[in-house]
Amino acid sequence: MTYLSTFPLSPPNNQILPYVKLPEYA
């Protein structure tokens, strides 16, 4: 869940993954 705190500040190369995982975990 590190990407959750990383993508809003500075999205990594795989910024597409966090957006798809958000609805699944949320």
C-alpha positions as YAML, in Angstrom:
chain: A
units: angstrom
residues:
- id: 1
  name: MET
  ca: [0.00, 0.00, 0.00]
- id: 2
  name: THR
  ca: [3.04, 2.21, -0.42]
- id: 3
  name: TYR
  ca: [1.87, 3.36, -3.85]
- id: 4
  name: LEU
  ca: [-1.25, 4.83, -2.21]
- id: 5
  name: SER
  ca: [0.94, 7.43, -0.49]
- id: 6
  name: THR
  ca: [3.25, 7.74, -3.48]
- id: 7
  name: PHE
  ca: [0.97, 8.22, -6.47]
- id: 8
  name: PRO
  ca: [-0.88, 11.31, -5.14]
- id: 9
  name: LEU
  ca: [2.41, 13.12, -4.51]
- id: 10
  name: SER
  ca: [4.51, 11.78, -7.38]
- id: 11
  name: PRO
  ca: [3.09, 8.98, -9.55]
- id: 12
  name: PRO
  ca: [5.71, 6.31, -10.38]
- id: 13
  name: ASN
  ca: [6.30, 4.75, -13.80]
- id: 14
  name: ASN
  ca: [3.51, 2.26, -13.14]
- id: 15
  name: GLN
  ca: [1.02, 4.98, -12.20]
- id: 16
  name: ILE
  ca: [-1.62, 2.95, -14.08]
- id: 17
  name: LEU
  ca: [-1.43, 0.17, -11.48]
- id: 18
  name: PRO
  ca: [-2.36, 2.28, -8.39]
- id: 19
  name: TYR
  ca: [-5.41, 3.66, -10.18]
- id: 20
  name: VAL
  ca: [-6.61, 0.12, -10.91]
- id: 21
  name: LYS
  ca: [-5.76, -1.18, -7.44]
- id: 22
  name: LEU
  ca: [-7.46, 1.69, -5.60]
- id: 23
  name: PRO
  ca: [-11.04, 0.53, -6.38]
- id: 24
  name: GLU
  ca: [-10.06, -3.01, -5.43]
- id: 25
  name: TYR
  ca: [-8.58, -2.14, -2.02]
- id: 26
  name: ALA
  ca: [-10.96, 0.73, -1.28]
...
